[in-house]
C-alpha cells in the first residue's frame, strides 16, 4: 500500500476548484515561494512544533529524545531537524502538551475513505478532490496511487449511482 506524508485533509473546501471539495494537503515543496499559502507544507518531514507560551521549561523533552535532537537554547526549546527522526516520543512525553507535530504518514486507502465521506457534496455541487501542497511531484508514486484509487473508488461509485438514478427515473 502506498503511503504519503500529508499535513491536513480539509473538508468542505470551496476555494480549491469547482464545487464542494475535499482538499488533501501534502508536505514537501522545494520552491519556498514568498507568497506561499501553506508554508508549513514546505518541509517534507514531520515537524516537531513547540508552543513557547505554554512550555513550563521542564526539559523533559530534552531528556526523552533518543536522538538528542532537542536542546535548550537561551531558554527556548530548539529542535534540530537534521537529527530528529520524527519518533514523536518528545510530543507524547511533554507534560504541558506544549509540543505538537505537523504532518503524518497516511495510506492511500485511508485518504480515500475520508474523501468518500463527502461523496454527497461532490454530487450536489459537481465538486471532488483537490491534491494541494506542498508540491505533489515531491511524492509522485503516492500521488499517482492516490489519483488512481480516488478514480476507482469514488468516481466509479458516482457513475454507478448516476446510472441507477437514471434507471429509476426512466421507470417512473
N, C-alpha and C positions, 0 to 999 in steps of 0.2 A: 504494500500500500504506500502511495506517495505521501510524504509529509512536507509541509512548508511552514515557514515562520511568518506569523501574522501578528498584528498588534490590535486589531479590532474588527468586529463584524457589526456594521451599523444597519439596523433595520429601518424601514420606512424612510429611506433616503429619497429626496426629491430633486436634488441638485446634481446628481452624477449620471444623468441620462434620462431618456423619456420614461414617463410613468413613475410608479412607485417601485423602488428598487431596494435590494439588499446589497450593500457595498462591503466587499472584503478588502481590507487594507493590509497590504503586505509590508514586511520590513525589508529594508535594504535598498539604498539608492546611491550611486556614486556621484551624482551631479551636484548636490549641495547648492541648489538654486536659492538665491536670497529671498525670493518670493514664495518659497515652498509653504504650502498649506499644512503639511504634516511633517515638520522637522523631526518629530520623534520616530518617524519611519526611516530616516536616513541610515542609521546604524543597522547592519544586518543581523546583529546578535541580540539576544535577550539582554536587556539593560537593567541593572540594579539602580533604583532611584532612592534618594534619601530626602525626607522632609525634615529639614534642619530646625523648623519651628517646633516640631513635636518630639524631636530626638532628646532623650534625657542624658545623653552622652555617657552611657554606662560602659561603652566599648565592648559589649558582649559580641557584637558583630565582628569586631577585630579578632577576638579570641576564637570565634566559631569558624571563621573562614579557613577551609583546609588548604587553600591556595595562597594564603596570605596576601590576597588582593585588596583587602580593606585596611586602610590606615587612618590614623588621626593626624590631620594636618591643620595646625593653628586652630584647634578647637572644632574642626568640621570633619565629618566622615568623608573620606575620598575612596572611590573605587577605581582600581587600575584594571581597565577592561582588557588589557593585554594578558593579564594573569587570570582574570575571572573566567571560570568555566560554566557559569550560569547554573550551578548546582542548587541555588536558592536556599542553602542552609542558613545564610545570614537573615534572609527575609523571614523564614519560618521561626527563627530563634529570637527575633527582635522583640523584647518585652514591651516596648512602647508602640509597636507596629508602625514605626517611622520609616522602615524600609519596605519598598514595594518593587515591582518589576514591570517592565514594558516588553511585551512580546511573548509568544508561546508557540511551540510546535503543535500543529494540528494536522490530522489526516484528512485527505480529500473527502472521505465518506462522512466525517463529522461536519465539515463545512456544507456539504450537500444537504445533510439532514437539517441543518439550521436554515438554509435557504428555502428548502421545501415548505417550511412553516409559513412562508409568505406567499405561497402559490395563489391563494385567492386574490391578493392585492395585485399580483402581476397580471392576472386575468382581467380584472376590472379596469386597470389603468394602462394596459399594454406595457407594463414595466418588465423588470427582470433583474439580473445580477450584474453588478459592475465590479471589476477587479481593479483596485486602485493601489496607490503606493504610499510608499516605496515604488520601486521600479520592478514590474513583473518579469522583465527579462533577466533580472538577477536570480530568479528561480525558475528557469524555463521549463524544466521537466515537471515541476509541481504545477505550474500554470497550465501546461498542456493537459496534464492528467485531470486537473480541476475543470477545465473547459469541457473536455470530453465527458466527464461524469455529470456535469450540470446539464449538458445537452441530452445525454441519455436518460437521466433520472427525472429532470424537471420538465424540460421542453417536450420530450416524448410523451410524458404524462399529460401535459397541456393539450397536445394534439389528440390524444386518445379521448380526453374529456370533451373536447370540441366535437369530435366525430360522434360520440354518444349523445351529446346535446342535440346535434343536428338530426340524428335518427329519431330521437324522441319528438322533436318539433315536427318532423315530416310525417309522423304517425298521428298527429293531432288533427 
